[in-house]
């Protein structure tokens, strides 16, 4: 048993590192970002993983098919390469996402402020829903309830959030900078209400 472990120690170590990235590192790093930035990072890292994998697959096809003469062997080779590519893409996706999340936070010299409207605040369930004017959609921002100043947030408040501008341009480490209580106009929520009619009607009936 010990001899087997020694023989495959690098495989086991690689597997443990991969699991650590997937289950611990990535979730912890993602808490430093709001939803829109996470989606952008995932989209970019997936694109990089796809292109890197594509180059590898093309090279394997070119060199592999040159040595294969039988049609059945070609079919087996392509099938095996397809399974290998899917597994490799999942590995690359995890590695590139981890690297992007980590490297982006290496630069924190510049800060940026963004303005949101608090749509729903539920402190008991640690739930905070904000309206993002830029993307015109609601975003989940529960991690902001862990920052200073969150106790003063109420629905319809204007919330100014400060971020660090990351190395790759993605905002991270959001923190509430200021709260303007009860000054949000109803028409600022009209777009959100239109897109979420059931919740919006219930919300306004309760508030007004």
ZAFITOR-415490 format. One record per residue (C-alpha): x, y negated, z negated; residue in one letter. Coordinates in nm, 3 decimals. Each point is the difference from the previous one (the first is absolute). Layout:
<vexkols>
px: X | py: Y | pz: Z | r: a
...
</vexkols>
This chain:
<vexkols>
px: 0.000 | py: 0.000 | pz: 0.000 | r: x
px: 0.278 | py: -0.241 | pz: -0.094 | r: x
px: 0.193 | py: 0.090 | pz: 0.315 | r: x
px: -0.308 | py: -0.077 | pz: 0.211 | r: x
px: -0.041 | py: -0.336 | pz: -0.170 | r: x
px: 0.363 | py: -0.085 | pz: 0.065 | r: x
px: -0.033 | py: 0.106 | pz: 0.363 | r: x
px: -0.300 | py: -0.227 | pz: 0.060 | r: x
px: 0.088 | py: -0.275 | pz: -0.249 | r: x
px: 0.013 | py: -0.272 | pz: 0.265 | r: x
px: -0.337 | py: 0.106 | pz: 0.142 | r: x
px: -0.152 | py: -0.001 | pz: -0.348 | r: x
px: 0.157 | py: -0.338 | pz: -0.079 | r: x
px: -0.134 | py: -0.149 | pz: 0.325 | r: x
px: -0.347 | py: 0.137 | pz: -0.074 | r: x
px: 0.002 | py: -0.145 | pz: -0.354 | r: x
px: 0.112 | py: -0.341 | pz: 0.130 | r: x
px: -0.277 | py: 0.004 | pz: 0.260 | r: x
px: -0.263 | py: 0.090 | pz: -0.261 | r: x
px: 0.136 | py: -0.272 | pz: -0.230 | r: x
px: -0.032 | py: -0.260 | pz: 0.276 | r: x
px: -0.350 | py: 0.112 | pz: 0.091 | r: x
px: -0.152 | py: 0.037 | pz: -0.346 | r: x
px: 0.188 | py: -0.255 | pz: -0.211 | r: x
px: 0.215 | py: -0.252 | pz: 0.186 | r: x
px: -0.247 | py: -0.104 | pz: 0.274 | r: x
px: -0.306 | py: -0.037 | pz: -0.231 | r: x
px: 0.204 | py: -0.207 | pz: -0.248 | r: x
px: 0.141 | py: -0.225 | pz: 0.272 | r: x
px: -0.342 | py: -0.045 | pz: 0.164 | r: x
px: -0.130 | py: -0.154 | pz: -0.324 | r: x
px: 0.227 | py: -0.296 | pz: 0.073 | r: x
px: -0.202 | py: -0.085 | pz: 0.313 | r: x
px: -0.358 | py: -0.096 | pz: 0.082 | r: x
px: -0.200 | py: 0.204 | pz: 0.250 | r: x
px: 0.059 | py: -0.203 | pz: 0.319 | r: x
px: 0.378 | py: 0.010 | pz: -0.047 | r: x
px: -0.004 | py: 0.372 | pz: -0.073 | r: x
px: -0.193 | py: 0.064 | pz: 0.321 | r: x
px: 0.249 | py: -0.207 | pz: 0.200 | r: x
px: 0.296 | py: 0.182 | pz: -0.153 | r: x
px: -0.155 | py: 0.341 | pz: 0.064 | r: x
px: -0.079 | py: -0.095 | pz: 0.360 | r: x
px: 0.355 | py: -0.122 | pz: 0.068 | r: x
px: 0.173 | py: 0.291 | pz: -0.173 | r: x
px: -0.224 | py: 0.249 | pz: 0.186 | r: x
px: 0.093 | py: -0.163 | pz: 0.331 | r: x
px: 0.370 | py: 0.030 | pz: -0.079 | r: x
px: -0.043 | py: 0.363 | pz: -0.106 | r: x
px: -0.191 | py: 0.072 | pz: 0.322 | r: x
px: 0.266 | py: -0.150 | pz: 0.227 | r: x
px: 0.288 | py: 0.170 | pz: -0.182 | r: x
px: -0.182 | py: 0.332 | pz: 0.014 | r: x
px: -0.081 | py: -0.055 | pz: 0.368 | r: x
px: 0.369 | py: -0.045 | pz: 0.086 | r: x
px: 0.094 | py: 0.315 | pz: -0.194 | r: x
px: -0.275 | py: 0.206 | pz: 0.168 | r: x
px: 0.103 | py: -0.118 | pz: 0.348 | r: x
px: 0.363 | py: 0.092 | pz: -0.067 | r: x
px: -0.101 | py: 0.343 | pz: -0.131 | r: x
px: -0.220 | py: 0.058 | pz: 0.304 | r: x
px: 0.272 | py: -0.097 | pz: 0.244 | r: x
px: 0.270 | py: 0.216 | pz: -0.158 | r: x
px: -0.233 | py: 0.283 | pz: -0.101 | r: x
px: -0.177 | py: 0.054 | pz: 0.331 | r: x
px: 0.330 | py: 0.007 | pz: 0.190 | r: x
px: 0.086 | py: 0.333 | pz: -0.165 | r: x
px: -0.343 | py: 0.160 | pz: 0.038 | r: x
px: -0.095 | py: 0.185 | pz: 0.317 | r: x
px: -0.309 | py: 0.207 | pz: -0.091 | r: x
px: -0.342 | py: -0.166 | pz: 0.004 | r: x
px: -0.106 | py: 0.171 | pz: -0.324 | r: x
px: 0.312 | py: -0.123 | pz: -0.177 | r: x
px: -0.078 | py: -0.353 | pz: 0.116 | r: x
px: -0.347 | py: 0.029 | pz: -0.154 | r: x
px: 0.139 | py: 0.126 | pz: -0.331 | r: x
px: 0.263 | py: -0.273 | pz: 0.000 | r: x
px: -0.256 | py: -0.277 | pz: 0.056 | r: x
px: -0.232 | py: 0.146 | pz: -0.264 | r: x
px: 0.281 | py: 0.022 | pz: -0.254 | r: x
px: 0.116 | py: -0.351 | pz: 0.086 | r: x
px: -0.354 | py: -0.134 | pz: -0.049 | r: x
px: -0.026 | py: 0.151 | pz: -0.348 | r: x
px: 0.349 | py: -0.126 | pz: -0.083 | r: x
px: -0.088 | py: -0.351 | pz: 0.125 | r: x
px: -0.312 | py: -0.025 | pz: -0.216 | r: x
px: 0.194 | py: 0.103 | pz: -0.310 | r: x
px: 0.288 | py: -0.233 | pz: 0.086 | r: x
px: -0.235 | py: -0.294 | pz: 0.058 | r: x
px: -0.148 | py: 0.043 | pz: -0.348 | r: x
px: 0.352 | py: 0.003 | pz: -0.146 | r: x
px: 0.110 | py: -0.304 | pz: 0.203 | r: x
px: -0.320 | py: -0.183 | pz: -0.090 | r: x
px: 0.071 | py: 0.046 | pz: -0.370 | r: x
px: 0.368 | py: -0.094 | pz: 0.030 | r: x
px: -0.058 | py: -0.315 | pz: 0.210 | r: x
px: -0.289 | py: -0.115 | pz: -0.219 | r: x
px: 0.212 | py: 0.046 | pz: -0.314 | r: x
px: 0.292 | py: -0.187 | pz: 0.156 | r: x
px: -0.218 | py: -0.289 | pz: 0.120 | r: x
px: -0.175 | py: -0.041 | pz: -0.336 | r: x
px: 0.333 | py: 0.002 | pz: -0.184 | r: x
px: 0.214 | py: -0.209 | pz: 0.236 | r: x
px: -0.270 | py: -0.266 | pz: 0.039 | r: x
px: 0.025 | py: -0.083 | pz: -0.371 | r: x
px: 0.375 | py: -0.067 | pz: 0.017 | r: x
px: -0.069 | py: -0.359 | pz: 0.103 | r: x
px: -0.201 | py: -0.213 | pz: -0.244 | r: x
px: 0.138 | py: -0.349 | pz: 0.062 | r: x
px: -0.315 | py: -0.141 | pz: 0.163 | r: x
px: -0.352 | py: -0.015 | pz: -0.145 | r: x
px: -0.332 | py: -0.047 | pz: 0.175 | r: x
px: -0.346 | py: -0.087 | pz: -0.133 | r: x
px: -0.327 | py: 0.135 | pz: 0.139 | r: x
px: -0.357 | py: -0.091 | pz: -0.092 | r: x
px: -0.278 | py: 0.253 | pz: -0.057 | r: x
px: -0.355 | py: 0.003 | pz: -0.133 | r: x
px: -0.085 | py: 0.245 | pz: -0.279 | r: x
px: -0.286 | py: 0.216 | pz: 0.125 | r: x
px: -0.033 | py: 0.244 | pz: -0.286 | r: x
px: 0.172 | py: 0.019 | pz: -0.339 | r: x
px: -0.044 | py: 0.307 | pz: -0.218 | r: x
px: 0.254 | py: -0.001 | pz: -0.284 | r: x
px: -0.142 | py: 0.316 | pz: -0.160 | r: x
px: 0.082 | py: 0.204 | pz: 0.309 | r: x
px: 0.309 | py: -0.204 | pz: 0.093 | r: x
px: -0.159 | py: -0.106 | pz: 0.329 | r: x
px: 0.065 | py: -0.325 | pz: 0.187 | r: x
px: -0.136 | py: -0.069 | pz: 0.346 | r: x
px: 0.118 | py: -0.309 | pz: 0.190 | r: x
px: -0.100 | py: -0.164 | pz: 0.327 | r: x
px: 0.296 | py: -0.061 | pz: 0.231 | r: x
px: -0.061 | py: -0.303 | pz: 0.222 | r: x
px: 0.280 | py: 0.089 | pz: 0.241 | r: x
px: -0.117 | py: 0.352 | pz: 0.087 | r: x
px: -0.368 | py: -0.078 | pz: -0.073 | r: x
px: -0.046 | py: 0.313 | pz: -0.205 | r: x
px: -0.020 | py: 0.105 | pz: -0.363 | r: x
px: 0.307 | py: 0.150 | pz: -0.163 | r: x
px: 0.050 | py: 0.203 | pz: -0.313 | r: x
px: 0.243 | py: -0.179 | pz: -0.235 | r: x
px: -0.026 | py: 0.195 | pz: -0.325 | r: x
px: 0.370 | py: -0.048 | pz: -0.082 | r: x
px: -0.061 | py: -0.372 | pz: -0.048 | r: x
px: -0.199 | py: 0.082 | pz: -0.312 | r: x
px: 0.331 | py: 0.101 | pz: -0.155 | r: x
px: 0.156 | py: -0.344 | pz: 0.056 | r: x
px: -0.021 | py: -0.309 | pz: -0.216 | r: x
px: -0.309 | py: -0.216 | pz: 0.033 | r: x
px: -0.236 | py: 0.275 | pz: 0.111 | r: x
px: -0.231 | py: -0.039 | pz: -0.302 | r: x
px: -0.138 | py: -0.324 | pz: 0.144 | r: x
px: -0.111 | py: 0.148 | pz: 0.333 | r: x
px: -0.371 | py: 0.008 | pz: 0.073 | r: x
px: -0.196 | py: 0.077 | pz: 0.314 | r: x
px: -0.001 | py: -0.292 | pz: 0.250 | r: x
px: 0.320 | py: -0.148 | pz: -0.149 | r: x
px: 0.273 | py: -0.118 | pz: 0.233 | r: x
px: 0.314 | py: 0.201 | pz: -0.077 | r: x
px: 0.342 | py: -0.121 | pz: 0.113 | r: x
px: 0.249 | py: 0.286 | pz: 0.014 | r: x
px: 0.376 | py: -0.043 | pz: 0.022 | r: x
px: 0.216 | py: 0.257 | pz: 0.183 | r: x
px: 0.366 | py: 0.053 | pz: 0.072 | r: x
px: 0.083 | py: 0.003 | pz: 0.372 | r: x
px: 0.180 | py: 0.327 | pz: 0.067 | r: x
px: 0.301 | py: 0.084 | pz: 0.214 | r: x
px: -0.225 | py: 0.120 | pz: 0.284 | r: x
px: -0.257 | py: -0.276 | pz: -0.047 | r: x
px: -0.249 | py: 0.202 | pz: -0.206 | r: x
px: -0.138 | py: -0.163 | pz: -0.315 | r: x
px: 0.056 | py: 0.185 | pz: -0.327 | r: x
px: -0.031 | py: -0.036 | pz: -0.380 | r: x
px: -0.325 | py: -0.201 | pz: 0.004 | r: x
px: -0.073 | py: -0.207 | pz: -0.309 | r: x
px: -0.287 | py: -0.233 | pz: -0.081 | r: x
px: 0.126 | py: -0.357 | pz: 0.017 | r: x
px: -0.321 | py: -0.193 | pz: -0.055 | r: x
px: -0.375 | py: 0.051 | pz: -0.037 | r: x
px: -0.256 | py: -0.264 | pz: 0.091 | r: x
px: -0.307 | py: 0.101 | pz: -0.190 | r: x
px: -0.343 | py: -0.015 | pz: 0.162 | r: x
px: 0.086 | py: -0.238 | pz: 0.282 | r: x
px: -0.040 | py: 0.241 | pz: 0.289 | r: x
px: -0.282 | py: -0.104 | pz: 0.231 | r: x
px: -0.262 | py: 0.259 | pz: 0.089 | r: x
px: 0.069 | py: -0.042 | pz: 0.372 | r: x
px: 0.358 | py: 0.122 | pz: -0.054 | r: x
px: -0.151 | py: 0.338 | pz: -0.085 | r: x
px: -0.243 | py: 0.000 | pz: 0.291 | r: x
px: 0.230 | py: 0.194 | pz: 0.233 | r: x
px: 0.065 | py: 0.265 | pz: -0.261 | r: x
px: -0.372 | py: 0.024 | pz: -0.079 | r: x
px: -0.087 | py: 0.041 | pz: 0.368 | r: x
px: 0.246 | py: 0.287 | pz: 0.036 | r: x
px: -0.107 | py: 0.159 | pz: -0.329 | r: x
px: -0.371 | py: -0.081 | pz: -0.009 | r: x
px: -0.109 | py: 0.255 | pz: -0.258 | r: x
px: 0.261 | py: -0.101 | pz: -0.254 | r: x
px: -0.025 | py: -0.370 | pz: 0.091 | r: x
px: -0.376 | py: -0.021 | pz: -0.051 | r: x
px: 0.028 | py: 0.178 | pz: -0.332 | r: x
px: 0.288 | py: -0.227 | pz: -0.103 | r: x
px: -0.176 | py: -0.329 | pz: 0.079 | r: x
px: -0.325 | py: 0.115 | pz: -0.157 | r: x
px: 0.190 | py: 0.067 | pz: -0.322 | r: x
px: 0.211 | py: -0.317 | pz: 0.012 | r: x
px: -0.249 | py: -0.255 | pz: 0.125 | r: x
</vexkols>
